[in-house]
Amino acid sequence: MDCKQKILIVGDVNGKLKTFFARMENVNKKTGPFDLILCVGSFFGSSPEMAELEDYKKKLKTVPVPTYILGPNDESTAKFYKEAQDGDICPNLSLLGKRGIFTTSSGLKIAYVSGVEAGQSDTNGSVPDWKFTREDVVTVRDSCLAGKSNMGDYRGVDLLLTSQWPEAIKPNVKCTSKLISWLSDAIKPRYHICGLNADYYEPAPYRNKPDKNTQMELATRFIALADFGNPEKKKHIYALNLTPVEKMRIIELIQKTTDETVSPYVGINFNDNDTDQKDRKGNQYFYDLNNTYDDQGGRKRRSQGNRISGNQQDQQKRAKPTFDQEKCWFCLSSGSVEKHLIISVGEHFYLALAKGPINESHILIVSVTHIQNASLLSPEQWAELEKFKQALSQFYKDREETILMFERNYKTGHMQINAVGIDNNVVWKIKHVLEDKSEEHNITLETVPKATSPADLPQKCPYFVAELPDDTMAVTRQMKYFPIHFGREIICADNLLNCEEKIDWRQCNLDTAEEKSIVDNFRESFKPYDFTL
């Protein structure tokens, strides 16, 4: 089987969406098909063509190839990126996020960092969404190295995508980042591609020096792309046909070319950036690489890879993660939560109508406070969660329906469990639909007994869990390239609820009056089962 992937990489689109989508469709027809398109630099902008996006959100038009973009680079365009929910902007157009590792279906490893480097004034306070910090690049480095049990066997990654140029790659270039230079030097990508400087630049490949992570002299090719559709006709589109680095022969990775150069980062002192292994007091630090993971949307899950000083090694202390609950859609104390959707509130959980519901009994069980997933619950929280599940199960049962619940701990910052009633006449088809959908997306689902405590759920990693009517659950930890709407695909399948047009929640949005009416009706019907009253 050919494991190569054909990729298009595009420079700053700057809001020229109509022209961009038309060009991509034309290029894909003439020289494709391409497996995916990657965009560096600024995707959104002030162009009047920005309005074109609405047609794609409404599915009046279709993005021809799965397309992934980096996050914002300045305050003026940051607002456009906030519309992305769980990374999706519209079908086939996804926001990668601030930083992370993205692995394609064929195994290509793509590291990325969005935005521009934060200055000292930013790191003293709240860092804007369009800026990255030392912690961001260290997290990406750690994620690339995680899982390498033997020091020296690291092979690099296939692509590093950044908007900002690295320092020292070319003389007299403004707006470069020393942190990006450090990251590229640390993870040794086969290709490092960036935008943002409105210029095309492709020097000869350079040879990275061996280090403790790899004894191989890996090469990197740096490519900076100009703005898409620039009048000077500088190169702004680049095509690659890549075999994943993990599937290449070592001889191919270390093969030298006559025009290659030494690494431009050899002479840079990175210690003063506080990135390597020293803090400002001179203490030595190391990173617990085996316990760090980062989801593909760029959000760090738990602080498992915290810095540990030499004199703290035995204690293995880890800082607690912090969240801005005011900006969370689901924290009950947040100003962003849509309180008219709430049906019932307990001590630890509340019930709410799902946003963009599949039907009028599509309910979410949501934690009151900011909890990442169900595997992190305390015994008291788990007990109340079970009470809500039992109440909903009886509610659906009395309506001759069987409850189907699923949790996706991936590309979401707040725990939420979807619950939908399935007509008893078609309940037997659920497992068949699960098998068909998992095969369609090349996902391996494991059937295990129903969880009786948080410890029965996957620990310290992303996961998807569907609770089945026979007291078993289907589980996968295989979350790389996982389809965001997988749970809804199952429920909406033609041999279950038969409403595949409702797979994307954004196509099911209701106005506030409709939502209030559904919530009022459901709350009234649910009263006999509501233990919180």
N, C-alpha and C positions, 0 to 999 in steps of 0.2 A: 504493500500500500504506500502511495506517495504521500509523505508527511509534510511536503513543502506547502507554504502558504504564500499566496500572491497578495501583496499589500501596496496600497497607495498612501503616501504621506504628503500632507499639504501644509503650506505655511499659513500665516495669519489671514483668515477669511475676512475679518473686520466687518461682519454683518452683511456681506454681499451674498446673501443666502440664495436668492433666485438664480444668480449666475453660477454659484458654486454647485447647487444641486443639479442644474442642467448640464454643467461641464462634467460632473462625476458620472452622470447617466450616460453621456456620450462616450467618455473614456472607457467606461465599463463595457459598453457595447462593442467598441472598436478593438480594444486590446485586452479585455478581461476574459472571463469574469474574475473579479477580485474578491478575495475572502473578507477583507475589511479595509476601512479607510481610517487613518489616524491623522488628527489635526493638531499641530503645535501652534504656539503663539495665541493671539486673540481671535476667538471664533466669532463672538458677537461684537456689535459696534453700533454706530449711529446711522448706518446706511438706511435709506428708505425701504430697502429690500427686506429688512427685518420682519416686516408684516407678512412676508411670505411664509413664515414659520407656522402661522395659524392654520393654513391649509393642510400642513403635514400633521399637526396635532389633531385636526378633525378627520384625518384619514382621507381627505379629498385628493391628496397627492401622497406618493410613497417615496421614502428615501431608498435609492436603488441598492445600496450596499450597507451592511452594518458599519456605522461610523461612530468613532469615539473621539471626544474632544477634551482638552485640558480645561482647568478652571480659570477664573478671572485673573487679570493682570493689573487692574486699576479699579478705582472706586466707581468711575463713570459707567462701567459695563457690568459691575458685580451683580446688579439687580436682575439681569437677564438669566443668570445662572441659578438663582434661587428658586426658579419655577421647577427645576428638576426634582422629581420625587423618586427616591431610591435609585438615583442615577439616570432615570429615563426622562428625556425631554419630549420625545415623540417616538413612535415605532421606528426602530433602526437608527436612532440618534441618541447616544448616551454620554453622560458626563462622567469621566473617570474619577474626578475628585481632586483633593489637594495633593495627596501623595500616596503611593502604594505599589503593589505588584499585581499585574494583570496577566493571566496565563490563558492563551487561546486554546481552542479545542484540539489543535494539533500539538500543543506543548510549547509554543513560542512564549518566552518569558519577557514581559515588557515592564520595565520599571519607569516610574514617572513622578515628576514633581511639578506642580502648577504654580504660577505666579512669579513674583520677584522676591529677592532676599530682603528680609526685614532688617531695619537698621536698629541702632542702639535704643533710639526713642521708642520703637515698637516693642522691643523685648522687655522694656521696663514696665509695660502695661499690657493692654489687650492687643493681640496681633490681628490685623484685619484679615478678612478671608482671602484677599489677593496677595498675601505675603507668606513666605515660608521661613522657618527658623532652623537652627542647628538641630533641634530635636526631630524635625521632619526628615532631614536628610539622613540622620543617624538611624531613624526608624526604617527607612527604605534600605539602607545598607544592611541592617540587621535582618530584615525580611529576606534579602537576597541570599544571605549566608546561612539562615536558619535551616536546620535539617542536614547540614554537612557534618557528618559524624567524624570524619577523618580530616584533620587539618592538611591542607595541600591539594585536596581533590576538587576544589571549586573551579568551574569552567566559565564563569562569567554569565551574563545575561544576553539575550538577543538584541534588545533595544533599550535605550534610555531616552525618554522623551522629556524635554524641559522647554519652557518658554524662554527663559533667560539663558544667555550665552555663558559659558564658563570663563573664568579669568585665565589669561595667558594663552588662549587658543590662537589669538591673532593680535598683533600690536595695534594700539590706538583705537580700540573698540570701546565705546561707552556702554554703561549699564551691564557690566558683567558680574558674575557671582563667584566668589572664592569657595563658597559652600558647594556649588555645583561642580567646580573643579575637583574638590575633595571627594564628592560622591562618585564621579566618573572614574577617578583614580582608584577608588576603593572597590567598585563593583565590576569594572572592566567590561563594559558593554561592547558587543561587536559593532554596533552602530549607536552613535549619540546624535540625536536630531533635535534641533531647536528652531525657534523663529524670533519674532519680536524686534529684530534690528533692521527689518526691511532690506535685507541683503542676502545674496546667495554666496556661500563660501564652502568649498569642499577641498581641503588640503589633502596631501598624501596621508595614508593611514599611519598611525603611530603605534609603536610597540610598548606595551606596558611592562614595567619591571616586575619580576616575581616577588612574592611576599609570603607571609605565613599561611595565607589562605589558598594560594596556588603557586606551584613551582613552574607552571607553564608560562611562557612568554606570549601572552594573548595580545592580539592586535585590535585596535579600535579605529573605526572610520568616523570622523566627525563631519556632519552635514548641517549647514544652516540654510534655511529656505527663506526666500523673499516673500513679500505679501502676495497673496493670491490675486491674480489679474492685474499685477502692477504694470503701469504704462511703459516702463523701461524693458519689459519682457524678460526680467531676471527669472531664473529658474525658481518655480514655486510649487512644483509637483514632482515627486520622486517615487519611482516604482521599485519594489524589491520582491524577490522570490526566494524565501528563506526556508531552510531546514532548521528545526529547533536545535539549539546548541547542545542539549543533552543527548541528541540522536546523531551528532556528528562524530566522525573519527578524530582522534587526537591529532593525527598528522595533518588533517585539514585545518584544525584550530591554530596550530603553531606554524603553519607554512608561511614563509616570508616572501615578500615581493621586493623588487629592486628599487622601488621609489619610496619605501617606507622611511619614517623618521623616528627619533626617540620621543618619548612622551613629553608633551609641553609642560607637564606638571612636576617634572623631576626636581626643578629648582625652587618650588614653592614650599615655604614653611607653613604647614597647616596647624601646628600646635597653637599658634596665637589665635586661631579661630575657635579653640576649645572643642574641636571635633574629634581629635584622635583619642588620647587617653589621659588628659590632664584637666583638672578643674582650675579655677582661678587661684586656689590656695596651694596648688602643686600636688594635691593628693592623686594617687594613681587609681584608675577606674577600669572596670571591665564590664562587658555586657553579657547577660545571660541569653545567648542566642537561641537556645533550644526552646525557650518559653515565649518568644516574641512572635506574634503574627499580626498581619495587617490585612484587612479585607480589601476587595478590588475597587471599592468606592473611595479608598483613601482614608477611612476613619479608623484610628487605632482602637481596638476593642478593649482590652484590659491592660493595666500597667504591669505586664509580665516581664518586660525587658528593661526595667528601671535600672538606673545607674546604682552601683553598689561600691562603696569605697573599700579600700583594703582592710581597714580596721572594723568594717561592718560585715565582712564576708560570712562569718558564722551565723549572724542573725538573719541574713538574706531578707532585709527589710524591703518592702515594696510600698511605694506611695499610692494612696487611693486615687482613682481617676476623678476628675472634676468635670462637671457638665453645666452648661448654661441652661437651666430649666426654663428660663423665661422664653427661650427660643424654641423649645421642644414642642412639637405638635401634640404630644400625648401626655406630658406631665400635667397632672390635674391643677397644680399651682401656677402653671404657665399662662401668660397672657395670650398665647397663641392657640390654646385648646378651644375647640368649638363646642361650647357647653350645651348648646341646644341638641347635640347628638347623644348626650348622656342619658342612659336609661335607669341605671341603678348604681349606687356607690357603697362599697364595703369599706373595711378598714385598710386593706392592702390593694384591692382591685376594684375596678368599675367596669360596667358593661356600657357599650356605646354602639350606635348604628355605624356600620362601616362607611367610610367615605367612598362614594361611587359604588353603592352596594349591588351585589348580583341580584338580590331580590329583597323584599321587605322584611325578611327574617335573617338577613346576613349581619351577624353581630360580632363585635370584637370584645375579647376579654383583655383588659389593659391594666398594667400596674399603675398604681396611684403615683408612686415616686419613680425616679429614673433608674430602672433596672434593665440591664442589657438583654437578658434572656432567662428562660425558666430554670436553667441549670444552676443559676446563682441564687435561687430563692432560699430563704430560711425555712425551718419546719413550720413556723406559724403562717408564713406567706403561702407555702405549698398547701397547707390545710384549707385555707380560704379559697385558693384557686380550685381545689377539688370540689368544694361546696358549690361554686359557681358552675363548674362543669356538670355536676350532678343535677343542679336545678335546671340548666338549659336542656340536658338530656331528657329529663322528664317532661319538660315543656314541649319539646318536639315529639316525643313519644305519644303524648296525648293528642297530637295532631296527625298521627299515623305517619310520622317521619322519623328518620334516624339521623342523629347528629354526626357531622363530619367536621373534625377540627384539625387545623394545621398551624405550625409555627415555623417561620423562616428567620433563623438567626444569621442573617447575611444582608449586608447593605441596609441595615436599619439600626438606629441607635436606641430604640426603646422597645421593650418586650410587648408583643401583641399576639394574641391567638385568635385566628379567624374561626368562626363557628357558623355552619350553614345546615339547614335541615334538608335531607334527601328523602324523597318519596320512598316508602317501604317497598314499593313494587320494583324499584330499580337498584336498591341497595346492593344486591348481589353483584352488580356490575362494577362496583367501586374498584375492586382489586384488578379487574381486567383493564380498566382505564388507567390505573396506576402503572401497570406493566407496559401498556402501549405508550404512554407519555414518557416514561423513563427510558424506554428503548428509543423513542423518537429523538430524545435529547442526549442519548448516550450516558445516562445516569444509572448508577448501580444503587438500588434500594435494598436495604436489609430489613427483613421482618423479624421483630423481637417482641417479647412480652411488653404489655403496657407499663409505662413508668409508674412506680409507686413512690418515688422520691426524686429530688433533683439529681442525685448521684446516678440515676439510671439514664440520664440524658448525656450526650457527648459533652465532655469537659474541655474548656479552654480552646475551643475551635468553632468555626462556623458550622451550622448544620441546618437541615430541613427535617421536620418530623410531621407525619400525618397520623392521627389517632383513628384507628379503624373500628368498625362496629363489632368485630369479634374479639375485642380486648387485646389486640396486638397493635403495634405501631410500625409504620414504614419509616426508616431512618436512612439518611445519607449524610456523610461528611464530605462528599465530593462536590465542593462548592465553587471550584474554579470554572468560570464561564457559565455559572448556574443561571437559568432563565428566571428573571425576577417574578414573573407571573405564573410560575409553575403550579402553585396551589390553586389559583383561579382557573388555569387550563383544565385541571382535573374536574373541578366542579361544573364548569361550563361545557364540558364535552358533550357531543351530540347524543351519546347514549346515557347521559345522566340528566343534567338540567337543560341540555340542548339550547345553549345561548352563547355560542362562541364569540358573538359580537361584543360580549361583556367581559372578555378576558382582561382588557386594559381598563382599570378603574376610572381613568380619566374620561372614557367614553360613556360612563354611567353617572356622571355628576348630575345631581338634582339641585333645584333652587332651594333656598332656605325654608320656604313655606312647605314644600313637599317633604323635606327632611323632618321638620317639626311634626307634621301630621303622622308620618310613619312612626316616629319615636313615641308620640302620645299613644297611638294605637297599640304598639308593642308593649309599652310600659303597663297599660291597663290590662292587657291579656296576660302579662307575666306576673302580675301581683300575687296570685295564689302560690307561686313558686319562689317568690323573692324573699329570701331569709333576712335581708337587710332592713325590712320594714318593721 
